[in-house]
Amino acid sequence: MTLPDSANEALAAFGQSGGWEQRARLLMQWGDRLEPLSDEEKQEANRVHGCESQVWLVGEPGADGWRFRATSDARLIRGLLAVLLVRVNGLAGDELVKLDLADWFAQLGLARHLSPSRSNGMNAVLQRMRELARPTG
């Protein structure tokens, strides 16, 4: 499966960062680039449960696959969301189902730095994306 340009950009950027401190700084910079959600979008219906931090997710299908936007009240989580979004945006629903999140974070060199609660939170976000992308009817 070919990666979107933005995902390749993430791999290159994180591949060049030395230790965890550099990666954490880079994560926060990526998080700052997230498109903000409106107050209307930050409603309970869009909140992802299973995250210790507050996380909101909205998604809509497009001609070129799903487009998701997300944010969090925690800066590091926003960074994780940003690198998750560059990996999933543009995917079809069936591709979302096959996505190996642990493998993606491992490729970025982030897997061993994810606490179990952060890892569970990111899995909850991906699960919510899969639910949104599930065909209805």
Secondary structure, DSSP 8 states (H G I E B T S, - for coil): ----HHHHHHHHHHHH--SHHHHHHHHHHHHHTS----TTTSSGGGB-TT-SS-EEEEEEEETTEEEEEEEESSHHHHHHHHHHHHHHTT--HHHHHH--HHHHHHHTT-GGG--HHHHHHHHHHHHHHHHHHS---
